Every structure is written in C-alpha cells, then in structure tokens.
C-alpha cells in the first residue's frame, strides 16, 4: 500500500474529507476513546513493566495488564465525569451569584442561589456537555470538508455537515440481534375459562 504524497493538494484534500467524515459521524465516540486511552495505555504499559520486573509468568502478566488497563480506563472516565460536573457546578453557580442580586439584593439568599444553581449545574451539565461534544465534532468535520472543497467559510457546507453529523451521532447504535429471526413470537396467554 502506497502512502499518499501529502505534497499533492488532491491527497491533502482527500485526507481532510476522510477525517471530516470520521469526525462528523463518530466524533463523540472518538472523544470517549481519547478520554479512556491514557488509562488503557498506561495500565497496559504499567502491567508489562511490573510483570517483567517482578518476574511473573506471561499469563499472570497478561491478567495484570488487563486489570491495570481496566482500572486506568475507569479512573480516566471518573476524572472526566467529575471534571464535567465541576465545570457545570462552577458555571451555573457563577451565573447564580451574578444573577441573583438583579432579582433580590439579599446576600444570604444569593449564597443559597449559588448552592442551588451549582447543584443543578452538576446534574444538568453532563447532558449539555454530551450535546456540545456532538456539535463541536460535527462542526469540526464540516470545517474539514469545507476546507477540502476550498470553501472554508461556506456556512452551508459546514452547517449541513454539522447538522447531519449531529443527527447521526444522536442515533443510538445497536448491534444486530443474535437471536434467529425464524423464531415465532410467543402467542399471548389465553385467559382461563370460567367454570359454569
């Protein structure tokens, strides 16, 4: 397989289109992979180093790598989730602190408003963050495709790809059912006949 010559403008545009489609359709999933990747790679690497330095057998080293990689991925997921919730708490709490004096000048009530707003932000912001990731990655894909078309400021290309990518990323992906489609659905149970 020949690597495309990136000095060729057509090859560069092809790479931009490929990455644009990838970002538009799978950007949110790639974001999750990027979040978990440091924990997975660090766990695998740490398991290999620890297993070899202690002199474990290959099977035990493999198990250690799996455990550390899973722990690292879960830790990265927890830290990312915590960071998103803290961002929501700070953003909503700041809005409450700045906005409440416009309604009522009482400082004690403003503190209560900050606490309530921060709790709401911590609960709501992860959902907003999910949509923001979808919009941002779809928009990045649209920009890459518009750049490949040599129209980087064309709002129709960027907006169209962004809308299509957001919809595509919002559709839940399900694996096909493993059960055979030839099975007949169960018939509803008939009610018991009353004795006369």
Secondary structure, DSSP 8 states (H G I E B T S, - for coil): -----TTSHHHHHHHHHHHHHHHHHHHHHHHHHHHHHHHHHHHHHHHHHHHHHHT--HHHHHHHHHHHHHHHHHHHHHHHHHHHHHHHHHHHHHHHHHHHHHH---HHHHHHHHHHHHHHHHHHHHHHHHHHHHHHHHHHHHHHHHHHTT-TT-HHHHHHHHHHHHHHHHS-------S-TTS-------------
